[in-house]
């Protein structure tokens, strides 16, 4: 049932996702708008690239927190809106809130609708919805990053790992979760199109994990 509470929560989730952590931290502490450098994205990866890990780590953690917090808004109003916790309707509501947060990160109202690629915020959402699958994604991301030093390739691989995880490793018998996993794969392919082109041409930037 659509209520004023559910609509308000969706709007709040979008606004939470719209908080441009990379832009605000870059401008407040470094006098730099990260969107004007590197890949031009207002996300954690570009912050690492432009400002280093002292700025990149806080941005990444805050972007993850945005997705986790927005998704967990379902906990506060979910019962009155969708029924019992852990029901299919409740899970669907979590997904809707998480997607709203991701859309906010991609198109932030507080930063001229110029955002990032949403990977960290997506991860925060997955943490809230399916912790085992999220941890599997983290493991795959770290392994691929250590081997290749490509953040983009690690993100793409981790995104597809989520779909594999909820389908085969930690099966979730809720169609919307599987469909959402497919949408994640599609979104990652769309937002990382230029990265994929650079990877194929051998021109993608690598990340030095031990660089200060």
C-alpha positions, 0 to 999 in steps of 0.5 A, spaced: 500 500 500 502 506 498 502 511 504 504 518 505 509 514 510 512 510 504 512 516 499 516 520 504 521 515 506 523 514 498 524 521 498 528 521 504 532 515 501 533 519 495 535 525 499 540 521 503 543 518 497 544 525 494 549 527 499 555 529 495 560 526 500 566 527 494 564 534 492 563 536 499 569 533 502 574 535 496 571 542 497 571 543 504 578 540 506 582 541 499 579 546 495 578 541 489 571 539 486 573 532 484 568 532 478 573 537 474 579 532 475 580 525 473 574 521 471 569 527 472 565 523 477 563 525 484 565 518 487 570 514 492 574 512 486 575 518 483 576 521 490 582 516 491 585 518 484 585 525 485 586 526 492 589 520 495 586 515 500 586 520 506 580 523 502 578 517 499 577 512 505 572 517 508 568 518 502 567 511 500 565 509 508 560 515 507 557 513 501 556 506 503 553 509 509 548 512 505 546 506 502 545 502 508 542 508 512 537 509 506 535 502 506 534 501 513 529 506 513 524 500 512 526 498 519 522 504 522 516 504 518 516 498 514 511 494 519 506 499 518 507 499 511 508 492 508 507 487 514 512 483 518 519 484 517 523 479 513 516 478 508 517 479 501 513 486 501 518 488 506 524 486 502 521 489 496 520 496 500 528 495 502 530 495 495 525 501 493 529 505 498 536 503 496 534 504 489 532 511 491 538 512 494 542 510 489 539 514 484 540 520 489 548 518 488 547 518 481 543 524 480 544 528 486 540 534 487 545 537 492 550 537 487 547 539 480 545 532 479 552 530 477 554 524 481 558 518 481 557 511 479 554 509 485 558 502 487 559 504 494 552 506 495 550 500 492 554 496 496 551 499 502 544 497 500 546 490 499 549 490 506 542 492 509 539 487 504 543 481 504 549 481 508 552 474 506 552 476 499 555 483 500 561 480 504 562 475 498 562 481 493 567 484 498 572 478 498 571 478 490 573 485 490 579 485 494 582 479 490 581 482 483 583 489 486 590 486 489 591 482 482 589 487 477 589 494 481 583 496 477 578 499 481 573 499 475 574 491 473 574 490 481 567 493 481 564 490 475 566 483 478 563 484 484 557 487 482 556 480 478 558 476 484 552 479 487 547 476 482 551 469 483 551 470 490 543 471 491 542 466 486 546 460 487 551 461 493 546 464 498 539 463 494 534 468 496 527 465 493 524 472 492 524 474 485 525 481 486 532 480 489 534 476 483 531 481 478 534 487 482 541 483 482 540 483 474 539 490 474 545 491 478 549 488 473 546 492 467 547 499 471 554 497 472 555 496 465 552 502 463 555 506 468 562 503 467 562 503 459 568 508 458 572 504 463 570 497 459 572 501 453 579 503 456 580 496 459 579 493 452 584 498 450 589 497 456 588 504 457 585 504 464 588 507 470 591 502 475 591 504 483 597 503 487 594 500 494 600 502 498 601 509 495 600 515 501 
